[in-house]
Amino acid sequence: MARKIHPEILKFLSGISLFQKLSPAVLTRIYQNIEERNIYNHDVIYYRGDISDKLFIVRHGEVMLTFGESGKSVKYLGEGEFFAENSLMTRTQHAGSAIAVMDTLLYVLDGHFFLELAQKEPILSGNLIRLMSNRFREHLEPDNKITSLPRRMICHVPLEEVQGYKEKLDAIVEIGGYSHVGKMTLVPMESFEKVSLQDAIRKLSLLRNKFPIIHLYFQQVGLKPEFDKLLLQADQIVFWG
């Protein structure tokens, strides 16, 4: 039985650059062929050299793409962005790896279905050609989204009352900012109280576009169970006490 498409999902798909101006009927057909895949923070989606037969769309979360043999050049993708289309179109191995850097929900499209649909739908094939051309130009331009500066999220947990705790955190961010061109910020964990994990990840992902290094911190002593899943998004946890 074909899945019914929720208006919110239809709106999401229509907002993806690859699917712009496609009819609701075509978007519905795309959705009916989507596999939803939950990927946890730090899980690998595919490795460099793997054979590509899927198109991936970020429903929510954040994915890091690596480039080159060293993997030091990276690009970050968030909600509504897609990847692996170049390898799919050229039928070549992935030139880099894809790794979730926050809990992520992916929409996964079978490559054969997608390519057959692109052949039948001129709007889709036109979007694909235009976007691949734009991405090729991005690789040639010095000021593009590919960077060697990794994103990091550190969470600070006080296990007891620490004198000057907040002042010390401010100093860490201020001093660390000199080595990261000032792109570092401090965010209280309690600001995500009563916020769903999906919305919290969305806000953090948007914030990381401006501040690659985020220091989350608990204002009160100890851990709170409601923040357990958000705590797992951190790359490093620092206990104070």
Stockholm file with secondary structure:
# STOCKHOLM 1.0

chainA/1-241         MARKIHPEILKFLSGISLFQKLSPAVLTRIYQNIEERNIYNHDVIYYRGDISDKLFIVRHGEVMLTFGESGKSVKYLGEGEFFAENSLMTRTQHAGSAIAVMDTLLYVLDGHFFLELAQKEPILSGNLIRLMSNRFREHLEPDNKITSLPRRMICHVPLEEVQGYKEKLDAIVEIGGYSHVGKMTLVPMESFEKVSLQDAIRKLSLLRNKFPIIHLYFQQVGLKPEFDKLLLQADQIVFWG
#=GR chainA/1-241 SS CCCCCCHHHHHHHHTSGGGTTCCHHHHHHHHHTEEEEEECTTCEEECTTCBCCEEEEEEESCEEEEETTTCCEEEEECTTCEECHHHHHHTCBCSSCEEESSCEEEEEEEHHHHHHHHHHCHHHHHHHHHHHHHHHHHHHSSSSSCBSCCCEEEEEEESSCCTTHHHHHHHHHHHHHHHTTTCEEEEEGGGGTTCCHHHHHHHHHHHHTTCSEEEEECSSSSCCGGGHHHHTTCSEEEEEC
#=GC SS_cons         CCCCCCHHHHHHHHTSGGGTTCCHHHHHHHHHTEEEEEECTTCEEECTTCBCCEEEEEEESCEEEEETTTCCEEEEECTTCEECHHHHHHTCBCSSCEEESSCEEEEEEEHHHHHHHHHHCHHHHHHHHHHHHHHHHHHHSSSSSCBSCCCEEEEEEESSCCTTHHHHHHHHHHHHHHHTTTCEEEEEGGGGTTCCHHHHHHHHHHHHTTCSEEEEECSSSSCCGGGHHHHTTCSEEEEEC
//
